[in-house]
Amino acid sequence: MKFTILVIDDEENIRNGLAANFELEDYNVRTASNGRDGLALVGKGDIDLVVTDLRMDGVSGEEVVRRVVSETPGIPVIVLTGHGSIDAAVDAMKGGAYDFLTKPLNLDQLNMIVRRALQNRELSLQHKLLQQELADSHSFGEMTGRSPEMQRLYEVIRKVAPSKASVLITGESGVGKELVADAVHKLSPRKDRSFVKVHCAALSETLLESELFGHEKGAYTGADSMKKGRFELAHGGTIFLDEIGEINQPTQVKILRVLQERKFERVGGEETITVDVRIVAATNRDLEAEVKAGRFREDLYYRLNVVHLHVPPLRERKDDIPLLIDQFLREFAAENEKPVSGIDVRARSALYKYDWPGNIRQLRNCMESAVVMCSGTEITLEDLPPSVSQCSADASISIPMGITLEEAEKALIVQNLAANKGNKSKTAEILGIERKTLHRKLQKYGMEAEDAASAAEAPSGGSGA
């Protein structure tokens, strides 16, 4: 994002000079000649950082600091003062100012302080956005995601939930199919009735039939009393049949009858039981392929697949990874009573680059392990499982052997600019130089950022050093 800096100073030369400096650093700039006008600009809501003189007629710099800190918390204020007013600047720091500099100003030092302050502000804004997005996701139970893929899924859930239609949820293991089923139920008119879950793959054929439809006393060895099945218990509500692709053909026939007639008999019984139940099923199998292979009934497939919800794997919605890791970090830090509150850059990079074949379930387990292994307040690369931490390898820069120091510097600048998509400010920061210095070097080599990005895409000869 492009930040906006407000400069408040009653000396026109200083005010204009600072404005020109910040514009060269690629910031938007607003100026005010007194504290009152400056506070009015802050009140409009588009200011990210304030640089203010301390000694001004009317509304002083101290008052600007007090008002900004109390009325618009989160906007850093940098105070400028003369050598004779350092005590007042220290008081301003105690009052909430981010930092202070004495005149005459060292612009390199000022630019460094501004960058650091704005980086902190950006992190704060991102954290608030994540918190809001997590709050917004509560209408979908524990589902979390802001990616376009998840937004489309949410929209279909909103449409199908109020209906009586059967729903088939597909997706790889660990993507959160059960959470989708839970959201469909909670957003439906049946939300105050039972939500019964059956994990079909966890039960043998005999036990599954009894679990679904119940049994009468004496129906088989060990059936010492009558037992109601899950369909009966779900009357008026929703039943979730997880991994429905694992059930056998006889049980498929009975489920088809429930879908068509809302009727069944308990195992070993003759009484026909009628139920009002909505069926939501899930599978990680390709049921169309199972139908063609003769392992799954075609008529049952079409009765289940009235509405199809596909949950994308985590590798296809990586924009959701930051949300998920922050959610799991808070959960497991609290659960383990550990003061872990952050993740360093290298660890975040590895978590983002990894493909997560086990999807959200694997990411959740990884974060739990990382919190347990972490010995400080921030998860590092060493706290992650080896399979994940190996994805942290930083991008390399290729500099051919046998070139001059000047040519090597040019290659370093060109390839960093390309990696940062022509962003001069970010490239200068990575290289540890001022943006003005980078601009001069580009002029020296007769190149602009766009030229450098294009040049880096061209193949280079020689062996990498």
Salt bridges, closest charged atoms under 4 A:
ASP9 OD2 - LYS103 NZ 3.43
ASP26 OD1 - LYS2 NZ 3.48
ASP37 OD1 - ARG36 NE 3.52
ASP46 OD2 - ARG30 NH2 3.37
ASP48 OD1 - ARG121 NE 3.19
ASP53 OD1 - LYS103 NZ 3.20
GLU62 OE2 - ARG55 NH1 2.67
GLU63 OE2 - ARG66 NH2 2.67
GLU71 OE2 - ARG67 NE 2.56
ASP99 OD2 - ARG116 NH2 3.56
GLU133 OE1 - ARG146 NH1 3.22
GLU155 OE1 - ARG158 NH1 3.36
GLU172 OE2 - ARG315 NH2 2.46
GLU178 OE2 - LYS197 NZ 2.80
GLU178 OE1 - HIS199 NE2 3.67
ASP182 OD2 - LYS186 NZ 3.09
GLU209 OE2 - LYS254 NZ 2.13
GLU211 OE2 - LYS227 NZ 2.59
GLU211 OE1 - ARG230 NH2 2.96
GLU216 OE2 - ARG266 NH1 2.93
GLU232 OE2 - ARG266 NH2 2.76
ASP242 OD2 - HIS199 ND1 3.14
GLU246 OE2 - ARG285 NE 2.73
GLU261 OE1 - ARG257 NE 3.25
GLU265 OE1 - ARG257 NH1 2.77
ASP276 OD1 - ARG190 NH2 2.89
GLU290 OE1 - ARG285 NH1 3.49
GLU290 OE1 - ARG295 NE 2.98
ASP299 OD2 - ARG297 NH2 2.75
ASP320 OD2 - ARG317 NH1 2.79
ASP326 OD1 - ARG348 NH2 2.80
GLU331 OE2 - ARG364 NH2 2.21
ASP355 OD1 - LYS318 NZ 3.65
GLU406 OE1 - LYS444 NZ 3.51
GLU409 OE2 - LYS441 NZ 2.92
GLU434 OE2 - ARG115 NH2 3.78
GLU448 OE1 - LYS424 NZ 3.08
